[in-house]
Amino acid sequence: MHPLQGVRIYELSEKLKREPNKKTAWKIIRAFYDFFGKDQADVSLWHAVTIAMQADNDKTDEIERGNILFFYEYFIRLNQAVSFLNSEKLKEKADNSQGAATE
């Protein structure tokens, strides 16, 4: 079982894999920021990086490790949605520039 199974962002992520569309991608982004907010996302990412950089990770307790993994899983879904939207935007730009070149 996936750690985020049953959580809204996970279900949206699976839907985006099956049926890629902008509406679902934006819902993933909203779900991410609804849960973390901008400031907490920054703090969580910084926390994960600093712990990963420590030579002695024995100081990190199970709750901290779980929180880091949880943030990682959320971030992966956010990245999936942003990547999809970026690809769509690039396709739109390419289509628009090809249309302008043929006129």
Buried (B, 14 or more C-beta within 10 A) or exposed (E): EEEBEEBBBBBBBBBBEEEEEEEBBBBBBBBBEEBBEEEEBEEBBEBBEEBEEEEEEEEBEEEBEEBBEBBEBBBEBBEBBBEBBEEBEEEEEEEEEEEEEEE
